[in-house]
């Protein structure tokens, strides 16, 4: 079974061109959803998910990075 990779916008559940406050709110919401899982998944898996969320936020927040994306 092939799993489609999510885009950074899908990871943060934001529209095509979100303003920065929306990105921060989306990151905060995603982190809040992930927090309860911390004790139910491995530390490495949890850290990996946090890093993906942070990368999505940093990439979409920066116009230079977001442009090519």
C-alpha positions in Angstrom: 0.0 0.0 0.0 1.4 3.4 -1.0 0.8 6.3 1.4 0.7 9.7 -0.1 3.0 12.1 1.6 1.4 15.2 3.1 2.4 18.6 1.9 3.6 21.1 4.5 0.3 23.0 4.2 -1.6 19.7 4.8 0.6 19.0 7.9 -0.3 22.3 9.4 -3.9 22.3 8.0 -3.6 25.8 6.5 -4.8 27.2 3.2 -2.6 27.9 0.1 -1.2 31.3 1.3 -1.8 31.7 5.0 -0.7 34.8 6.9 1.9 34.3 9.6 -0.5 34.5 12.6 -2.5 31.7 11.0 0.7 29.6 10.7 1.5 30.2 14.4 -2.0 29.2 15.4 -1.8 26.1 13.2 1.5 25.1 14.7 0.1 25.6 18.2 -3.0 23.5 17.4 -0.9 20.7 15.9 1.4 20.7 18.9 -1.6 20.6 21.2 -3.0 17.6 19.4 0.4 15.8 19.5 1.1 16.4 23.2 -1.3 13.8 24.6 0.4 11.1 22.4 3.8 11.8 24.0 3.5 8.9 26.5 1.9 6.5 23.9 4.5 6.7 21.2 8.3 6.3 21.3 10.4 9.3 22.2 12.0 9.1 18.7 8.7 9.1 17.0 7.4 12.0 19.1 10.6 14.0 18.4 10.3 13.3 14.7 6.7 14.5 14.6 7.7 17.7 16.4 10.5 18.3 14.0 8.2 17.9 11.0 5.7 20.4 12.5 8.5 22.9 13.2 10.0 22.4 9.7 6.6 23.0 8.1 6.1 26.2 10.2 9.6 27.6 9.4 9.3 26.8 5.7 5.9 28.3 5.3 6.7 31.3 7.5 9.6 32.4 5.4 8.6 33.9 2.0 11.9 32.9 0.5 11.4 29.3 1.5 7.7 29.2 0.8 8.1 30.6 -2.8 9.9 27.5 -4.2 7.6 25.2 -2.2 
